[in-house]
Amino acid sequence: MAERNLSIEGYDVSAFLAHQAVEKLLKSILILEAKAFPRTHKLETLVPLLNISTELADKILDLTEDYTISRYPDLSVEIPYLQYDKKTAARKVAIAKEDFDALRGRYKNLEGFDETI
């Protein structure tokens, strides 16, 4: 859906959904590895629980603000849809895809896993 929103110029929604996809990925990995996770949307709280490289952590954390800006527009100086353009949103979607690729080894052996996700 993040990619689809790029094609219909829903750039703020696209960035939000990229964040959401990565958040759910991180929580899923923690569950698969039998680790507890906090009830939060904050990537900066989830990332330290995963024992990942600093480079990957930085990529993931680049999505942090997208949850807050799109969910709570009163926290920003501009309306969310004015803050995102195609280039910015596409970069956020690309980051999410890179995160999935980088963490694939931690979830790829799931029974019934479909690579087309």
C-alpha positions, -999 to 999 in steps of 0.1 A, spaced: 0 0 0 29 23 6 39 19 -31 4 23 -43 1 56 -24 31 68 -43 12 62 -76 -18 82 -64 2 110 -49 -6 101 -13 29 108 -3 23 114 34 3 82 36 30 63 17 57 74 42 34 65 71 28 31 57 65 25 52 70 32 89 41 9 98 55 -19 77 89 -17 93 74 -14 128 53 -46 122 84 -63 108 105 -56 139 77 -67 162 73 -99 142 110 -107 144 109 -102 181 80 -126 184 97 -152 162 128 -150 183 106 -154 215 115 -119 227 90 -96 244 84 -63 228 70 -31 243 36 -19 231 48 11 212 50 26 177 85 40 184 111 25 162 138 39 185 124 16 213 122 -15 191 156 -13 172 178 -18 203 161 -51 210 171 -66 177 209 -66 178 214 -52 144 242 -31 128 244 6 134 240 12 97 207 -7 95 195 9 127 201 43 112 181 34 81 152 22 102 153 52 124 151 75 94 114 65 93 107 76 129 93 110 122 69 98 96 46 81 121 44 112 143 39 137 115 12 118 97 -7 107 128 -4 139 148 -4 168 123 -8 193 151 28 185 162 42 198 129 45 232 114 28 222 82 -1 199 71 15 165 65 6 162 29 25 195 23 56 180 39 60 151 15 67 150 -22 72 121 -45 110 120 -40 108 120 -2 80 94 -1 98 72 -26 129 73 -5 109 63 26 94 33 7 129 23 -6 142 24 30 114 1 41 122 -23 13 159 -22 22 150 -30 58 129 -60 48 158 -72 26 184 -67 53 163 -86 79 151 -113 55 173 -139 71 155 -135 104 120 -143 89 125 -161 56 122 -197 70 86 -192 82 63 -220 71 41 -206 43 61 -174 39 53 -157 6 83 -138 -9 58 -115 -27 49 -96 4 
